[in-house]
Amino acid sequence: MGCVRGAAPGAVPGARLIFRRARFGELIARQLDLFERENAGDLAEATHLLERYHVAGREEAEERYGDYQDALQAVADLLEEMRDAYARTLDGPEADRYERELARAVRQRFPDIELTS
């Protein structure tokens, strides 16, 4: 038979994740899909500028990296406009939760882009 224990078993690894469901997960995924389609040119430009930075000589590298950072900031600004527009439709705690979940999703999908609060 099995071993009988007097104590309850330990926590299931990853069980905490079960209770941290993303309330806005599906909505955010659709928003980011649409964002990628509508802003494909801006995202491609940022990728192109990163590639130019990687092949730049010493003299040009700093300027090209600055161009890349500017492109990332422009994309972040667009994402923040989208975030703020939707968050205004929610009450305080829900808006905060949406903003946190969106920031997490953006970090996963666009690791080089950081949203500001």
C-alpha positions as CSV (number, residue, x, y, z in Angstrom):
1,M,0.0,0.0,0.0
2,G,1.2,3.6,0.4
3,C,3.0,5.4,3.1
4,V,0.6,7.0,5.6
5,R,1.7,10.4,6.8
6,G,0.3,12.3,9.7
7,A,0.8,15.8,8.1
8,A,-0.8,17.4,5.1
9,P,1.3,17.3,2.0
10,G,3.4,20.4,1.0
11,A,2.2,23.0,-1.4
12,V,1.9,22.0,-5.1
13,P,4.7,23.7,-7.1
14,G,3.1,26.5,-9.2
15,A,-0.2,26.3,-7.3
16,R,0.0,30.0,-6.6
17,L,-0.2,30.7,-10.3
18,I,-3.6,29.1,-10.4
19,F,-5.1,31.9,-8.3
20,R,-3.3,34.7,-10.2
21,R,-5.3,34.6,-13.4
22,A,-5.0,37.5,-15.6
23,R,-8.4,39.1,-15.6
24,F,-7.6,41.1,-18.7
25,G,-5.4,38.5,-20.4
26,E,-7.5,37.8,-23.4
27,L,-8.4,41.5,-23.9
28,I,-4.7,42.5,-23.7
29,A,-3.6,39.8,-26.1
30,R,-6.1,41.1,-28.6
31,Q,-5.1,44.7,-28.0
32,L,-1.4,43.8,-28.5
33,D,-2.2,41.8,-31.7
34,L,-4.0,44.8,-33.1
35,F,-1.2,47.1,-32.0
36,E,1.3,45.0,-33.8
37,R,-0.7,45.1,-37.0
38,E,-1.5,48.8,-36.8
39,N,2.1,49.8,-35.9
40,A,4.1,47.2,-37.9
41,G,6.0,50.0,-39.5
42,D,7.1,51.6,-36.2
43,L,8.1,48.2,-34.8
44,A,10.0,47.3,-38.0
45,E,11.8,50.6,-37.9
46,A,13.0,49.9,-34.3
47,T,14.2,46.5,-35.4
48,H,16.1,48.1,-38.4
49,L,17.7,50.7,-36.1
50,L,18.9,48.0,-33.7
51,E,20.4,46.1,-36.6
52,R,22.1,49.4,-37.8
53,Y,23.5,49.8,-34.3
54,H,24.9,46.3,-34.3
55,V,26.9,46.8,-37.5
56,A,28.0,50.4,-36.6
57,G,31.5,51.3,-36.1
58,R,32.7,52.8,-32.9
59,E,32.2,56.4,-34.1
60,E,28.6,55.8,-35.1
61,A,27.5,53.3,-32.4
62,E,26.4,55.8,-29.8
63,E,24.3,57.8,-32.2
64,R,22.7,54.7,-33.7
65,Y,21.8,53.4,-30.3
66,G,20.2,56.7,-29.4
67,D,18.2,56.5,-32.6
68,Y,17.1,53.0,-31.5
69,Q,16.1,54.3,-28.1
70,D,14.1,57.1,-29.7
71,A,12.2,54.6,-31.8
72,L,11.5,52.4,-28.7
73,Q,10.2,55.5,-26.9
74,A,7.9,56.3,-29.8
75,V,6.4,52.8,-29.7
76,A,6.1,53.0,-25.9
77,D,4.3,56.3,-26.2
78,L,1.8,54.7,-28.6
79,L,1.3,51.8,-26.2
80,E,0.8,54.2,-23.3
81,E,-1.8,56.1,-25.2
82,M,-3.7,52.8,-25.8
83,R,-3.3,51.8,-22.2
84,D,-4.5,55.2,-20.8
85,A,-7.5,55.3,-23.2
86,Y,-8.8,51.9,-22.0
87,A,-7.9,52.5,-18.3
88,R,-10.1,55.6,-18.3
89,T,-13.1,53.3,-18.9
90,L,-12.4,51.4,-15.6
91,D,-12.8,52.2,-12.0
92,G,-9.6,52.8,-9.9
93,P,-8.6,49.3,-8.7
94,E,-9.6,47.7,-12.0
95,A,-7.7,50.3,-13.9
96,D,-4.6,49.7,-11.8
97,R,-4.9,45.9,-12.3
98,Y,-5.3,46.4,-16.1
99,E,-2.2,48.6,-16.2
100,R,-0.1,46.1,-14.3
101,E,-1.3,43.2,-16.5
102,L,-0.6,45.2,-19.7
103,A,2.9,46.2,-18.5
104,R,3.6,42.5,-17.8
105,A,2.3,41.5,-21.3
106,V,4.3,44.2,-23.0
107,R,7.5,43.0,-21.2
108,Q,6.9,39.5,-22.4
109,R,6.0,40.5,-26.0
110,F,8.3,43.5,-26.5
111,P,11.2,43.0,-24.0
112,D,13.0,46.2,-25.0
113,I,10.0,48.4,-24.5
114,E,9.2,49.7,-21.0
115,L,6.0,51.5,-20.2
116,T,6.0,54.3,-17.7
117,S,3.4,54.7,-15.0
